[in-house]
Amino acid sequence: AELRLTAVQDRVEADLALGGGAELVPELRALVAAHPLTERLYGQLMRALHAAGRPAEALTVHEEARRTLADELGADPSPELSALHLDLLRQTRPAPHRPRLPAQLTGFVGRDGELARIAALLTAPDARLVTLTGPGGAGKTRLAVEAARGHPDACLVELAPLSDGARLPYAILAALGVREGLRSTAADGLDRLRDALEERDALLVLDNCEHLVEDAARVAGLLLGSCPGVRVLATSREALGITGEV
């Protein structure tokens, strides 16, 4: 039985190394319940929860381990488990956000009036979704990026390479620099995206929405409805067509 448990832990370790997270949590919870004094399982569960974008639960597992070991063995967690707890605690602390916009190699002149109008819209309380429409090659992307440049938490999400609208939440997560949860299901991806943005005053620049209009409208509507600090600046050959769009 001990050899079998060790083999299971080794396999879980390999899955974690390959980026596993949410899919390992149910199995690890069952293993911890069956083997409550095996510290390695607690550590693996903490890492799986953190990889799944659930850092608070990961920290709670350490407290469960500490309490169980104290009650059953009169011992503290090992230095390895304590070090993992400290590492996850440091990673959980929010880092200051920085704009994620491309640097431009050329100047931008002649469109000051448009920039001023977009800036005014982006600061208006009732205009949280602004869509720049026009034919391809009209300079919508550059105009949107320059308009967003003054925002302290702006992020460009390039949708042109995306062929599957179901991947849109993951494209936004990747653009935001959020790696946890990228292997999750579509529903989990939306939840992870909400979690990442619900307390941020972010400006998302969704570029080239025209081939994914319905998906872009759905995700934008969800974020605007659940994340009060989020604004969206979209570029498209046609409007997204949702309430509040200007």
N, C-alpha and C positions, 0 to 999 in steps of 0.2 A: 504493500500500500504506500509506503514511504517513497519507494522508487517511482511508482506511478505518479504520485503527487509532484515529485521533482521534475518528471518528464513533462507534466502539464504546465508547470511554472516555466520551464525552459521554452516550451512552445509559445506561451503567452509573451514571454520576453522577446521572442523573435517577431511576433505580431506587432508588439509595441514599437520595435525598431523599424518596422516597415510602415509606420504611421497609423497603426490601428488605434481606435479610441472608443467611440460610443458602442460599437458592436461587441466589445469585450466586457463592458460593464456588467451585464446580467450574469455572465459566467463567473466573473470575479467576485461579485457579491455572494453568489451561491458558495463559492470556494471559501470565502472568508467566514461565512456562517458555519460551514462544515469544519473548518480548521482555524478557529479564532485565535490561536496562539502562534500562527505562522506569519511572522512579520513581513516576509517577502511578498506575500499576497496583499497585505495592506498597501505596501509601496506600489505594487503593480496596479491596484485599483485606483490609487491616488493619481498615478500617471495617466491611466486610461480616462479618468474623469476630466483631468486637465486638458488632455488632447481633444476631448469631446466638447470643449468650451464650457465646462462646468467647474470652474476653479473653486467656488465656494464649497461645493460638495466634496471636492478633493481634500480641502483643509479639514472638513468635518470628519472625514475618514481617519485622519491622523489623531484627532481627539478621541475617536472610538477606540483606536488601537492603544492609545496611552491609558485610557480608562480600563480596558480589558486586561492589559498586561499588569497594571497596578493591582487590580482586584484579584486576578488569578495567580500571579507569580510574585507580587510585591516588587515588580521591576519597572524601570523606565524603558521607553523605546530605545532601540540601538542607536549608536551614532549615525549609522547609514540612513535610518528612517528619519531621524531628526534633521539630518542634512538635507534630505529630500523635501521635508516640510518647509525648511527655511528657504530653499531654492524656489519652491512653488509660491511661497508667500511673497518673495521678491518679485516674481513674474506677475503676480496678481495685482500688484500696485499699479494704478493707471499711470502710464507715461504721458508726458505732454504731447499733444498731437501736432503734427507739422503738415503744411500743405503738400499734397502729392500731385503736382502739376509738372509737365515737361518744361525744361528750359528752352527758350527760343534763341536761335542764332541770328535772327534778323529783327529789325525794328518793326513797330506796328504804328502806322500813321494813317490819318485820313478818316478814321471812324470814331472820332471822339464823341460825336453826338450819339451814336448807337451805344457806345460803352456807358455813357452817362445815363441813358434811358434804362439799360439793363441793370445798372447799379441801383438806380432808384427803385426798380421793380423788386430787386432782390432784398431790399431793406423794408419794403412795404409789408405791414402785418398781414394783409389778406392775399398776398401773392407768393405762396411758397413753392409753386411750380411754374417756371418760366420756360417756354419752348421756343427756340429759334428755328423757324422753318424756312425752306428755300431749296432750290435745285442743288444737285451735286456740284461741287467746285465753287460754290458761292462764298466760301470762307467762313462757314458757320462754326467749324471747330476752333479755328484761331480766335474768332471773336468771343466764343464762350470761354476759352482758356484765359484770355486777357481780362475778360469781365470777372472771372473767378479769382484772379491773381491776388486781389486785395483781401480775400477772405482767409482768416487764420487756419481754418480746418477744411480746405477745399480738396477735392479728390476727383481726378479724371478717370472715368470708366469707359474704356474703348470697346464698343459693342460690335464694330465691323467684323472682327474675326469670329464672332459667336454665331453658330448656326442653329443651336438648340436653345429656345427661350427658357427651358427648364433650368439651364445652367446660369441664368442671369444673377441669381443671388450669390453664386460662387464667384462670378466675375467681379461683383462689387466687393465681396469679402477679400478677394485677392488684391484688388486695387487699394483697399484700405490697409493692406498689410496684415490682415488677420488670417493666420494659417490654421488655427484650430477649427475643426468642423468641416473642412473642405471635402472630406470623404463621406459625409453624412448624406441621408436621404434628402429629397427636395424639400419636404416639410421641415426637417431639421435645419436645412440651410436657411430658410426664411426665419426660423426662430433664432438661429445664431446671428443673423443679420440684424434682427430687431434688438437682440441683446447688445450687439456691438455699437448700435447707434442711439439707443433710447435716451442716453444721458449726454449726448454730444450735440453741439451746435454746428453741425456739419453741412457743407454744401457739396452735393454730389453732381458732377457734370456727366450726364449720361449721353455719350456721343454716338451719333449714327444709329438712331432708334428705328429707322423706317422699316427694316426687315423684321423687326420684333416688336411692332407697335403695341399689340395686345399684351404681350408679356411685360414690356416696359411700363405700360399704363397700370397693369395689375400690381407690380412690385412697387412702383412709385406711389400708388394710392395706399398700399399697405403701410409703407414707411411714413408717409405724411400723416396717416391716421393714428399711428402708434408711437411715433418718435417726434415729439413737439418741437424739438430744436433743429430738425432736418429740413433743408430746402433742396429743391432739385432744379438744376438748369439743364435742359435737354436740347439736343440738336436732332432734327429729323426733316425728312422731305414732306412729312405731314404731321399734324398735331396729334398728341396722344389721346385727346378727346375725353378727359376726365374732369370732374367738377373742380373748380378753382384754378384751372390752367389759364395762363395769360400769355 
